[in-house]
Amino acid sequence: MSPSGFRIWPGLPVPAGATWDGSGTNFALFSAHAEKVELCLFSDDGSKEIARIPLPEYTHEVWHGYLPDVRPGQLYGYRVYGPYEPEEGHRFNHHKLLIDPYAKALVGDLVWDDALFGYQIGDRDEDLSFSTRDSAPFMPKCQVVDPAFTWGRRPDPRPWHQTVVYEMHARGFTMLLPEVPESQRGTFAALSSAPVMDYLRELGVTAVELMPVQAFVHDRHLVERGLRNYWGYNSIGFFALHPEYLEKGALGEFKAFVQRMHDADIEVILDVVYNHTAEGNHLGPTLSFRGIDNLSYYYLMADEPRYYNDFTGTGNALELRHREVLRLVMDSLRYWVREMGVDGFRFDLATTLARVGGEFREQSGFLDAVAQDPVLSSVKLTAEPWDTGEGGYQLGHFPPGWAEWNDRYRETVRRFWKGDEGQLPALASRFSGSADIYDRRGRRTWASVNFVTAHDGFTLRDLVSFNEKHNEENQEGNRDGAEHSNSWNCGVEGFTDDEEVLALRRRQMRNLLATLLLSQGVPMIVAGDEIARTQRGNNNAYCQDNEVSWLQWGAVEPRDEALLEFTRKLLSLRRKHIVFQRNRFFRGEPIPGTEVRDIVWFRPDGEEMAKADWEDPEARTLAVRMSGEAGFMHRTARGDEEPDDTFLILMNASHEEVPFRVPEEPRGVRWKTIVDTGQEEGVVDGREYESGDEVTMVGRSLHLLVLPRKDEPEDQRVRERR
């Protein structure tokens, strides 16, 4: 029995964290350099520390104890004793209450106060001083949880090449959604509601990619300016959900959301941030890892361990070369798959995770651990293949099994439709799956996650409305955010009533969306682009937890509804046709058993592109025929062939009207127009063309023509893929 009155038994060093077994709770905390660890228990509201219990056992660098009287709901934290020697890499300070790295839930807000820092702010050598102020009143508290949940059907993983990703913010998606009660808005309860499910199902996306939902911190400098860390790339807990996203604080809300998504045949992917934490550099607060074992958890400078290596621009980097830190990350990932039901991850600044000796290594411990893990190797893994450190840009260099955000796709498509010269070769490569980057070692087209916009940068509407960023509301003098976005305002900066300019902007949005959804690879749409959401020219709205960032459902105009319908129809078209979601790269070679090549590129006069045509910097028009016969080379999971219709895509990025001559087609079947971005509705029916006919295209527009197969009835020609 401890002096506090709580019974304490030796317990076990595994599993890490606070584990309720139905009778009591085992507590286990790794710290290789600590001298003592105290478990602090708090009252139900977290305002009063009711017990401080030294963990009695130390096994394999893990401090542990079992409390038979502690039940789910109990609030707790740790105080860790050890040397405070910043110049040696140690920053222990038992006056600071610390978050358990394995905490499954956090209760309460972090309130910024100087007591959160391990040193005395204002001293000459600040971080070398020692603070004796108690930080507990200002810290969120960890909570013991009961993970029980009755899961329903979990669908089989959707093949990568059939995936359409929808990047969304868990809070901002519903903050202005009128069909959801105000008390629920911004939570997973709202995301689980029927209006959201119906919207996503009708839109036609197959996976939602949630921006960070793991517990994070609102930076002090933002809070003091009345702003918040809206995006959430500032993690402090890798197992806990961000409390603000839970209506009643129960983990079941998130699990219910995942189940509802699965019932709608939509997968859930988490954007995760394991490259750094919210504790920042040597002048940052002591919230968790720094006070538990700074020397183990962080990638310190070898010659000056007082300071941190920083490959992310945030002040620190986790030390994934350390076995226990790697274990933490791997345990976290498995937890989200096994216990929380998610289907994959997008890794923020993933290059940092694979650095060994400061350099990116495919044979890093992290990448090797993921590859051999039977749970993680079977879910969707996406790398943001860069960080801010030296040698950080690693596009195409992640191992087989990984998909990657392809920023070269973004830049090329933007430049092409903006009208930049010399873009045809790059556009052809990006449109056909970026084989020049990914076609090696058996990687497939889905290795390229294609996007035109992402959370970081302009929205689709702002991309065609602003030449310059307008980030004044971030209160950083408009110095933050990308300086060059390859955007084009169509002649007027910002909002305008000029109908000619507005019509061109709508056409450009249709062009960009059509290109994205007809390209090979995995398309990613940013939530709200389909209804022309604007951030008022802010291309770095990370701190705007307000109507700048939230989806403006009540402001959707009839013409925005037309863009939504256009997006839905394009997604339906992509879903129905294997030719737009191939699992293999085009080769430009004859299909076995035929004289037809799988892909051919044409000039506006209907002749095949020659070397000189590709090298013409002034050329801004291009056509491509993608043959449905290539489907004979594909097989379904049951071994069936998948032949498809043949499609002709005409793209005119010049400002002038251009006549395209339909190439010769030996089968003599009439082509039918199904998409014309030059029309306000974007999707059309009826116009037919024979070989040699001219298709007149207005400036900056895209046409999609289909050549139906002859070997099946019209009503069976296009079938649902899933």
N, C-alpha and C positions, 0 to 999 in steps of 0.2 A: 504494500500500500504506500503510495507517494504521500508526502506531507499535505498535498491538496485534497486528499480523500479519494482520489481516483486510483483504482487498482491498476497496476502496471506489471505486465509479464514480459519475458524476454522477446517474444515474437520472432519474426523471421526477416532476413535481409531481402527477400523477394516475396511478392512483386514490389516494385518501387511505388511510392505514393501512399495514400490512405485507402486501405482495402477492407470494406465491410464484407464479412463472411457469413452473415446471418446471425451471429452471436456477439461479435465484437469487431473491433477495427484494428488492423495491423498498420503501423506507420513505419516507413523505411525511407531514408534520405541518404543519398550518396554525398560524401565529402571526404576527399583523401587527406586534406590538410587541417581539418577542424580539430579542436581540442575537446569540445563538448557541444552537444546539440540539445536544446530545450524545445519541447513541444508546448505551444501556448494554446490553451482552449479559451473560447470566448462565449459570452452570452448570446442568446438567440438573435439579438439585433446588432451584435458585433461591437457594442459600445464599451463593454467591460471585459477585461481579462480575468477569467475565473480560476485559471490554473496554469502553472508553469512546471512542466514535468520533464526532467532530464531523461532522454532516451538511454536505457540502461545497457544496451549491447552495441558492439562495434565489430562487424564481420565483413571481411573483404572490402573494406573502405566504405561500408554502409552502416549508418546508425539506425537502430531499429528498436521497437517495443510494441507490445500488444496491449490494448486497453479494452477489457471485456465490457466496460460500462459505456463505451462511446458508440452511438448509433448514427444512422444517416441523418443529415441535417446539422450535425455538430460543426461549428465554425472553428477554424484553427489557423495557425501559422507557426513559423519557426524562428528561433533566435540561435545563431551559430557563433560559437566562441573560437577564437584563434588569433594569430598574429595580425596586427594591422601594420603591414610593411609594404606600401605601394611600390617602392623601388625594387622589391623582390617579387612583386606580383600578387601579394596577399592583401586583401581588403576586408577582413573579418571585422564586424562591429556588432556585438550582441545587443546594442541599443536599438537596432533596426529590425522590425518584424519583417520576415521574408515569406514570399509566396513559394509554396511547394511546386517545383517544376512539373510534378505529376498530378497536380490538383485537377480534378474533373469539373469543378465548378468554383466560381468566385462570386462573393456577395459583397455589395457595397462599391462605392466609387473611390478611386484614388483622388485625394485632395492635395493639391500641390502646396507644400510647405518646406521650409529649409530643413526640417527634421528628417526629411526623406533622404538626405545626403549623408554619406558616411563621414564627411569632413565638415569643418566649420566654414561656411560660406563667408567670404570676406577676408580670410587670412591671406597673408602674402603668398605662401605656397599652399594654396587652398587644399588640394587633395592629399597633401602630406600631413595635414592637421587631423584631429580626431574629434568627432561629434558625440556627445553623450546624451543628446536629446532623444526621447522615445518616439519612434515613428508610427507606432501602432494606431494612434487615433486617426491617422491620415491614410491608412492602408486598407485596400479591400481584404477580405478574409477568405481563406480557402474553406470549402465545405465538403464534408464526407457525403458521398452519394450512394444511392442504391441504383445500380444500372439496369434493373429488371425492366424489360419491355417486350411486349408480344408482337413479334414481327409477322407481317403477312408475306405475300409472294414477293420474292426478289427475282426480277427478270434476268434472263441470261444476258451477259454483256453484249452490247451492240457492237458489231464490227466497226473498227475505227473509220473505214472508208465510207460508211453510211452515216457518219456523225455530223451533226450541225451544232456548233457550240453557240450558246447565248450567254454572253458575259453580263452579269447583273449584280447589283448591290442589294444586300439583304434588307437594308433599311430604306434606301432611296426609292426602291421600286414601288412601295405601297404608301409612302408618306402622304401622297396627294390622291390616292385612289378612292373615289367617292363611295364605291360599293362596299368598302371595308369600314367597320366601326372605328372611330377615332382612337379609342383606347387600344386597339390592336395594331394600328398602323406602325410600320417600321419593325415589325417582329416576324418571327417564323410562323406565328399563328396566322398573321395576315397572308404570308406567302403560301400557307396551306389552304387558303379559302377557295371556294368554288370559282369566284370571278378570275382569280389568278390562274388556277388550273385550266379553266376553259380558254383563257386568252392564250396561254402557252401551247395548249393542244391545237387550237385553231391556227396559230401562227405556223407551227410545223417544225419547230426546233426539236432536237433529240437529246440535248444535254444542257443544263444550266451550269455555268461556271461562276460560283459565288466569290466575289472579292472577299478578302480575309474576314473570317468569322471567329477565328481563335482570339482569345482575350488579348486586347491591346490597350495602349495608353494614349491619351490625348496629351500631346507635348505641352510642356509648361509655357513655352513662348507663344503657342497658339491660344491656349486658354486665357492667358493674360491679355490677349488682343481680342477676345470674344469669339475666337474661332475654335475648330475642333479637327482632330485627325480623322476626317470622314472616310478616307479610303481604308484605313486600318493596317497599313504596312509598318506596324510598330509593336510587334508581338511581345507579350510578357508571359503568356501561358499557352503551351502547345497542346494541352488536352482540354482546356476549358473553353466553352463558348463565350463570346463577348456578352456580358450580362444585359446590355441594353437591347439586344436582339430577342430577348425572351420576355414574353408578356408577364408570366408568373414565375419566372426563374427556374422552371423545370426542364431537365434535359429531354423529357418526352416530347416537348414542343418541336424540337429539331428532328427527333426521330419520326414524329408524325408527319412532318413536312417531307422528309425523305420517302416515307412510305407512300404518301399521296403522289409524289413525283413518279415513283416506280409504278404505281397504279395507272398513271397516265402514260407509261412507257417512256419516261424522260429520266435520264441519268443525272446524278448530282456530282459535280467536280468541284473541289475546293482549291482556291488560290491560297497557297501556304507560304509562310515566311520563316524559313529556318536558317537564313543566312546571317541574321543579326537579331538583337533584342532591343527592347525599349530603354535599356540602361545606358545606352550611348557611350561616349568616350570616357576618359579618366575623370572628367568633371561631371559625369552623369549621376543619377540617383542610385541608391542601393535598394533594390526592390526584390531581388531573388538571387539569380545566378552569381552576381558579383559578391554578395555576402555569404553565399553557401560555399563556394570554392572558386574564386576568381581565376586562380592559376590553372585550374582544370578546364573550366567552361569556355574561356575566351582565348582567341588566337592573339596572344601577346607578342610584342616585338622581342625577338630573341636577345638582342643586346641591351634593350631597355624595357624590361617587363612592366614598368610603370605605365607604359602606353600600349595602345591596341592597334593591331593591323586593321585596316579599314578598306575593304574592297567594294563597299556598298554606298559610301557617302553618308552613312548614318552614325559612324563613330566606333563601331566594333564589328567583329565577326565571330561566330561560334567556332569552337575548336573541334571540328568533326574528325580530326585525326585521333582524338582521345576516345578510348573505347566506351567510356560511360556516356559521353556526349553523343557519340554515334548511336549508342543503345537508346538514349532518350528520344532521338529523332525517329529511329526505326520503331520503337514502341508506340510513339505518337501516331505515326502513319498507320500502323496495324490497328490501333485503337479506333481510328476514324473509319476504317473499312469494316472491321469486325463488329464493333459495338455501336457505331453510329450509322453504318450502312452506306457510306459514300462509295462512289464508283471510280474515283480517280482524283488526280491532283495536278495542279499547275504550279510549278516551283518558281517563285520569284527569285530573280537574279541567281539562277541555278549554277552559274559558273563558280561562284563562291563555295558552293557545297562540295565541289570536286577539285578544290585546290590542294595541292600537296607541296610543301615547301614554297608556298606562294604562287605556284603555277598550276594551271588547269591540267589534270591528268585523267584520261579515260579510265585508268586503272586505280582510281582513288578508292578509298575505303567505302565512301558513301555509294558510289555507282556500283561497286562490286556487291555491296550488301543488298541493295535493291534488286539487282539482277538475280541473285540466288534465293531471294525470299519467296516462298511459295504463295504468300498472300499478295504482296506488292507487285510481283512480276506479272500478275494476272489482271491488274487494273490499269486504267488509262494514266499514263505518265507524260506530262508535257513540261518541257524546260523553256524558261525564258533564257536563251543561251548567251547571256552576257552579264557582266557586272561592270563596275566603274574602275576596277583595278587594271594594272598593266596586263596586257594579253587577255583581257576579259571578254572580247568578242569571239564567241566560239560557235557561230551558226554552222550547222551541218556536222559538228564534231561530237555530238552526243552519240552514245552507242545504239546499236539496233535495239528496237523495242521502245524507244523514246520518240515522241513527237516533239516538235519545236515551234515556238512562235517564229514566223518568218517575216522579219521586218523588211527584208528586201522586196518581198511581195508588196507590202504596203507602199513603199516608196516608189516602186516602178509603176504601179497602177495609178497612183496619184499623179505622177509626172506625165504619164501618157494622156490621161483625160484632161490635165491642165494644158496640154498642147506643147510640152517640151519637145525639143528635137532629139532625134537619135534614140528613141525608146523602143522601136519595134523588136530588135533581137531580145532585149530583156523581157519585154512584155510576153513574147511567145514562150520563153522559158518559164516565166512565172505562171502563165495561164495554163500551161500543160503539165504543171506539177513540180516545177523546179528540179528537174532531173539532174541538172548540172551541179546541184548542191547535195541531193539526197540519193541519187541512183547508184548506190554502192553498198556492198556487204549485205545484200538482200533487203535493204530498206525499201519501203513501199511509198506510194504517193501520199499516204496519210501522215508521213513524217512531217509534212509541211502543213502547219496550221496557218491558214491564210487569213489576213485581216486587213481592212482598209482604215479602220478606226479601232481604238481600244480605250480603256478608262483613262489612260495617260495620253492626253492630246486633245485635239478638237473632236467634237461630235461630227457626225456626217453633215448635218445642216451647217455647222460652223465652218467645216472644211470648204464649203462652197460659198461662204458668206464673208470670210475674213482673210485678208492677206497677212495681218499682223495679230499677235496675241494681245489680249486685253485682260490682264490679270490683276488689275488695280485692286480689286476686292480682296486679294490675298494679303494686302498690306505689306508687300515687299518691293514697292516701287516698280512693279512690272518687270523685275529682273529675273524672276523665276520662270520655269517652263522653257520648252524648246524654242530656240530663236527662229529656226527654219522648219516649216511644216509641210512644204510642198502643197500649200493650199492656194486657192484662187477665188477671189470674191465675185467673180463674174462681172466686174466693172464698177461696183459700188461697195465701199467698205461698210460692213455691218447691215443693220436693218434698213429696209427701203420699201417704198410703195410703188416703185417702178415695176410695172407688170412684165415688161420684157426681160428685165433682170431676174425677177422671181421665176418666170417660166424657164429661163436657162438654168437657174439653180435647181429647180425640180428635175429637169432633164439630167443634169449632172449627177444628182443623187440616184436617179434610176440607173444611169450608166455604171456608177460605182457599185451599186448593189448587184446589178445583173452580172457584171464582170466577176465579182466575188462568188456568186452562187453558181456560176457556170464553169468556174475554174476547177481543175483537178486539185486534190488535196482536201483538207478539212476546213470549211469556212467558219469563221467566228464573227458573229454579229454582236454589236454592243447594244444592250437594252435601251430602247428609246430611239435608236436610229430609224427604225421602221415607221415611227410617227414624227420624224423630223424634230427631235428634241434639240434644244439649244442650251449652251452654257454662257451665252452672251459674249462669246469670243474668248472665254477663259480656257486655256489649253493646259491648265495644271490645277484643276479644282479639288485638289487633295484635302483642302481645309474648309471646303464649303458644304457644311451639313445644313443645307437650306434649299430654297427653290432654284438656286443655280444648278445644283446637282440632281435634285429629285426629278423623277419623271413627271412631266406636267400634263397629267391626264385631262384635266379640265380645260386645257388650252388647245386641245387637238382640233384643228380646223378640217373642213371637208376635204381640202386638197391633201392634208396629211393622212386622212383616212384612205385616200386613193393610193398613197405610197404604201400604207399598211397592206392594202389589198394586193398591190403589185408584189410586195415581198412574200405574202402568203402563196400567191400563185407560182412565183419562182421556186419557192421551197417545195411546193407540191410537184412541180416539174422535175426538180432535181431528185426528189425521192422516188419518182416513178421510173427514172431512166438511168440505167447502169452506166451509160456513156459519160455522164457527168460525175460519177463517183467510182471511177475505176480503182481497182486494187493493184493495178500494174501501170507502169509508165508507158506512154506512147513511144514507139520506136521510129515512126515514119517509114516503116517497111511494109511490104505486101503481107496481107493476112494469109496464113497457110490455106491453100486450096482455092485462093481467089487471086485476082490481079489488082485488088483494091488495097491501098495503103491505109493504115489505121488513122493517120492524121496527115493532112496536106494544107499548106499555107498558100494563099493566093493574093495577087495584086487586084486593084479595083477593076482591071480590064478582064479578069477571069483567068489570067495566065498564072502559072505557078511562080512563086517567088524565086528569084535567082539571087546569086551572091551580091550582085550590084544593088539589088532592091533592098536587101537587108542593110547595106552600108549607106544608103541614102539618108542623110540626117534630116532632110526636110519631109520625109515620108511620115504621114500620120494616119494612114488608113491601112487596114489589114483585114483579111478574111481567113477563116480556118474551117475546114471540113473535118468533122470527127465521125468516123465510120462506125455504124452499129454492128457491122459484121465482126468487129473486133471482139464482140461479146462471145463469139464462138470459142475464143481463147480463154474465156472466164468460165468458172464453174461455181455453182451454188454449193452450199455446205453438203448437199446431197448428191453432188456430182453432175447436176443438170447444166446444159449450156445456157448462156444468157445473151443471145443476140438482141439487138435493139434497133431503133430507128437511127437514121443518119441525120446529122445536124450540120448546118452551115451558119456560122456566126460572122457577121459583118460589123466591123468597128470603124467608126469615122471620128477621130479626135480633132480634126481640123475644124475651123469655124465656117468653112464653106460647104455648100451642098455638093455631094459627090455621087455620081452614078456608079453602082457596082454591077458588073456583068456576072450573071450566075454561071459558074464553071460548067463545063461539059460533064454530063452524067450519063454513062453508057446505058443505064437501065431505062432511061427515058421516062421516069416518073416525075410528076409535077411536085415542085417544092411548095410548101405552105408556110406563110408567115405566122408566127405565134407570139413574137415579141417585137415591139417597135418602141424604143424609148423616146422617139421623137413625138409620140402621141401621149397626151396627158394620162390616159389610162394605162399606157405601157404594154399591156397584154392585149393582143388583137387576134382576130380570126378572119379567114376568108380570102385574103389576097394570095394568089397562086402564081408561080413562075415556072417557066420551062428553061432548060439549058439555053444560054445565050440571051435571055431576057435581061433587061436592066432594072435594078432596084435603086430608086432614087432616095438617097439618105440626106436628111437635113444635117447641118453642121452639128458636131458633137452628139452623135446618137449611135445606138447599137440595134441591130436587127438579128433575130434568131429565126431561121427557117428550118423546117423539118422535112425529111424525105421518108415517108412512112414505108415500113417493110411490106413486102408483097405476100409474105407467107403466113399471115394470120389476119383474122377479121379486124375491122376497124375498132370494135368495142373491146378487143383484147390486146390491141397493139401496145398499149401502155398499161402496165399493171403496177400495183403497189409493191414496193420492195420489201416492206415489212408490215 
